[in-house]
């Protein structure tokens, strides 16, 4: 059962409508990194989860993402309302599709369920969610740089902030499972190559070393050769 409160989770205040910027905002309404994608992804993932705490977290965050979708939709509406006779309006997707939000990205591509990343394993899904939040945060950061007024910028900063909060929640959930830094999960045991780093982009003295290819975690193979034993 769902209840919708008519008050948005964050008050939207647009100082000056800008339909060209509204078209960019569509990226977070009907785009790959948008709020609809996040809301549906986390909601569907919650059905697979047996851990009741993580299930509850996924559902809470999913509902918050639906609230963010409402906020983005209100911003798009505010940026297109009352400007239908301007040259800016005529040069955007809204000239054909009408005022307000649509399930399109900023280039006019329709939203698709192919954007969703869920696979039925809680560790796999939480890691996918961290990546999803990173993508959304990057998009919001670029939108903030282009924001035409302070009211819009303030709302976008709030949305970006919540992406960071969600990332922390997903990381804490992974940590509670002991999987924040453990790359292995599932029932299939890896073979003996699991700790090998192959130096396959050799450039002599410029080859870089770091914790990603050094002991004690990895065996560094400086000059790998094909394994023909199998």
C-alpha positions in Angstrom: 0.0 0.0 0.0 1.3 3.4 -0.9 0.3 6.8 0.4 1.4 10.0 -1.4 1.7 13.2 0.6 1.2 16.3 -1.6 4.0 18.2 0.0 7.3 17.4 -1.8 10.3 16.0 0.1 12.2 19.2 -0.8 10.5 22.6 -1.7 11.2 23.5 -5.3 11.8 27.2 -6.1 12.8 28.2 -9.6 13.7 31.9 -9.9 13.6 32.2 -13.7 12.2 29.5 -16.1 14.8 28.1 -18.5 13.4 25.4 -20.9 16.9 24.6 -22.3 18.0 23.7 -18.8 14.8 21.8 -18.3 15.8 19.6 -21.2 19.1 18.8 -19.4 17.1 18.0 -16.2 15.3 15.3 -18.2 18.4 13.2 -17.7 17.5 12.8 -14.1 13.8 12.0 -14.9 13.9 9.6 -17.8 17.6 9.0 -18.2 19.9 6.1 -17.4 21.1 7.6 -14.1 17.8 9.2 -13.2 15.5 8.9 -10.2 13.0 6.6 -11.9 15.8 4.1 -12.6 17.0 4.2 -9.1 13.6 3.9 -7.5 12.6 0.8 -9.6 16.0 -0.8 -9.3 16.1 -0.7 -5.5 12.4 -1.6 -5.1 12.7 -4.7 -7.2 16.0 -5.7 -5.5 14.2 -5.6 -2.2 12.1 -8.6 -3.2 15.1 -10.8 -3.5 16.6 -10.0 -0.1 16.2 -12.3 2.9 17.9 -9.9 5.4 15.0 -8.0 6.8 17.1 -4.9 7.7 18.6 -4.6 4.2 15.2 -5.2 2.6 13.7 -2.4 4.7 16.6 -0.1 3.8 16.2 -0.8 0.0 12.4 -0.1 0.2 12.9 3.2 2.2 15.5 4.4 -0.3 13.4 3.4 -3.2 10.5 5.5 -1.9 12.8 8.4 -1.3 14.0 8.1 -5.0 10.3 8.3 -6.1 10.1 11.5 -4.0 13.2 12.8 -5.8 11.5 11.9 -9.2 8.6 14.2 -8.1 11.1 17.0 -7.2 12.8 16.7 -10.6 9.5 16.6 -12.3 8.4 19.8 -10.5 11.6 21.5 -11.5 11.1 20.6 -15.1 7.6 21.9 -15.0 8.7 25.1 -13.4 11.3 25.7 -16.0 8.9 25.1 -18.9 5.8 26.8 -17.5 4.8 30.1 -19.1 7.6 30.1 -21.7 5.9 28.4 -24.6 6.3 31.4 -26.9 10.0 31.9 -26.4 12.8 30.9 -28.8 14.3 28.8 -26.0 11.1 26.8 -25.8 10.9 26.3 -29.5 14.5 24.9 -29.6 13.8 22.1 -27.0 12.0 18.8 -26.8 9.1 20.5 -25.1 8.1 22.2 -28.3 6.9 18.8 -29.6 6.2 16.9 -26.4 4.5 19.7 -24.4 5.3 21.2 -21.0 6.6 19.4 -18.0 8.5 16.1 -17.6 8.5 13.2 -20.0 10.1 9.7 -19.8 13.0 10.9 -22.0 16.6 11.7 -21.4 18.1 15.0 -22.3 18.7 13.8 -25.9 15.1 12.6 -26.4 15.8 8.9 -25.9 12.9 7.0 -24.2 13.3 5.5 -20.8 13.9 1.8 -20.9 14.0 -1.0 -18.3 17.4 -1.9 -19.7 18.7 0.8 -17.4 17.8 -1.4 -14.4 20.7 -3.3 -12.8 19.5 -6.1 -10.5 20.5 -9.7 -10.3 19.0 -11.5 -7.3 22.1 -11.5 -5.0 22.2 -8.9 -2.2 26.0 -8.4 -2.5 25.9 -8.0 -6.2 23.0 -5.7 -6.0 24.4 -3.4 -3.3 27.6 -3.0 -5.3 25.5 -2.2 -8.4 23.7 0.4 -6.3 26.9 2.1 -5.2 27.8 2.5 -8.9 24.3 3.8 -9.7 24.6 6.4 -7.0 28.0 7.5 -8.3 26.5 7.9 -11.8 23.6 10.0 -10.5 26.0 12.1 -8.4 28.2 12.9 -11.4 25.1 13.9 -13.4 23.9 16.2 -10.6 27.3 17.8 -10.3 27.3 18.7 -13.9 23.8 20.0 -13.7 24.7 22.2 -10.7 27.5 23.7 -12.7 25.0 24.7 -15.4 22.1 25.7 -13.1 20.7 29.1 -14.3 19.4 30.2 -10.9 20.0 29.8 -7.2 16.7 28.1 -6.4 17.4 25.4 -8.9 21.0 25.0 -7.7 19.9 24.6 -4.1 17.5 21.8 -5.0 20.1 20.1 -7.1 22.7 20.3 -4.2 20.1 18.6 -1.9 19.5 15.8 -4.5 23.3 15.3 -4.9 23.7 15.2 -1.1 21.1 12.4 -0.8 23.0 10.4 -3.4 26.0 10.5 -1.1 23.9 9.5 1.8 22.5 6.5 -0.1 26.0 5.5 -1.1 27.1 5.4 2.6 24.0 3.3 3.5 24.8 0.8 0.8 28.4 0.6 1.9 27.4 0.1 5.6 25.0 -2.7 4.5 27.8 -4.4 2.6 30.0 -4.0 5.6 27.4 -5.6 7.8 27.6 -8.6 5.6 31.4 -8.6 5.7 31.5 -7.9 2.0 32.5 -4.2 1.7 36.1 -5.1 0.6 35.7 -8.9 0.0 35.4 -9.4 -3.8 34.1 -13.0 -3.5 30.5 -14.0 -2.9 28.3 -16.9 -4.0 28.9 -20.6 -3.9 31.5 -21.2 -6.6 35.1 -21.2 -5.4 37.7 -19.4 -7.6 40.6 -21.3 -9.2 44.3 -20.8 -8.5 44.6 -17.6 -10.6 42.5 -15.6 -8.2 45.6 -13.8 -6.7 47.5 -13.2 -10.0 48.0 -9.8 -11.6 49.0 -10.0 -15.3 51.2 -7.1 -16.5 49.6 -6.9 -20.0 50.3 -3.3 -20.8 54.1 -3.4 -20.4 56.0 -0.1 -20.9 59.3 -1.0 -19.4 60.3 1.2 -16.4 57.0 3.0 -16.6 55.0 0.0 -15.4 53.1 1.1 -12.3 52.9 -0.8 -9.1 50.5 -0.4 -6.2 48.4 -2.3 -3.8 46.3 -3.5 -6.7 49.1 -5.6 -8.0 51.5 -6.2 -5.1 52.0 -8.7 -2.3 50.5 -9.9 0.0 47.3 -9.8 -2.0 48.6 -10.4 -5.5 51.3 -12.3 -7.3 52.7 -10.0 -10.0 53.5 -11.6 -13.3 55.8 -9.2 -15.1 56.1 -11.1 -18.4 53.0 -13.4 -18.7 53.0 -16.2 -21.3 50.1 -18.2 -22.6 49.2 -21.2 -20.4 49.2 -24.2 -22.7 49.0 -26.9 -20.0 45.2 -27.2 -20.2 
